[in-house]
């Protein structure tokens, strides 16, 4: 059985075990016996969290259940932009050359790197 939080108007918050069928019904306060309504407690670290971080958590939570699927229709990006949509790509001149045997060769670029 799950544990639910309840709040007595005189004695404050307490928790009790309850069945799923009784989750929305009031529970008797253990000190005075008065019926107390169920409350949903928010963790204190959520309230003190920076707004940017809270927004990131909300975005991640939404993405878990509603992932954004990338298709040609959902992105309006031309091939000239580089494909990612940021339009911040500059066409770089490649220094790639090939040897007579067909191996790749990058003059003056990372001579320690072995090409495949």
Buried (B, 14 or more C-beta within 10 A) or exposed (E): EEEBBBBBEEEEEBBBEBEEEBEEEEBBBEEEEEEBEBEEEEEEEEEEBEEEEEEEEEEEEEEEEEEEEEEEEEEEBEEEBBEEEEEEEEEEEEEEEEEEEEEEEEEEEEEEEEEE
